Amino acid sequence: MTSPYLTQREAIAYLRCGSASALYRLIREHALPYGRRGRQYLFDTRDLDVWIKTSGTAPAVVPARPRRLA
């Protein structure tokens, strides 16, 4: 079974955002759904798919807050 969670590098490729700075900008603005495990950001592909469908390219439809992942 594969994990639905992506690392930062995988999320950049999945979202095609081009650079780490673009991803971190979305994180800083709480425009992108993400979780954290310690210091590492993790991105659930299911949440990202919903975010893409609802927001398109506009990042700030509904601000997302980080979730603690066990």
Residue, then its C-alpha position, 0 to 999 in steps of 0.5 A: m500500500t502506498s502512502p497518499y502523502l507527498t513530500q515537498r519535492e513530490a508536491i512541487a512536481y504534482l502541482r507543477c508549481g515550478s519551484a520550492s519558493a512557489l510552494y513555500r509561498l502557498i504554505r506561508e499564505h495558508a492557501l494550500p492544504y498541508g500537514r506536518r510531521g515534526r519539521q517536515y511538510l506533508f501533502d495529502t494527494r486527496d486534499l490537493d486534488v480537492w484544492i485544485k478542483t475548487s480553487g483552480t489557479a487562485p490559491a486563496v479560496v479558503p485558507a487552510r490551517p496545518r494539521r498535525l499528522a501522527 
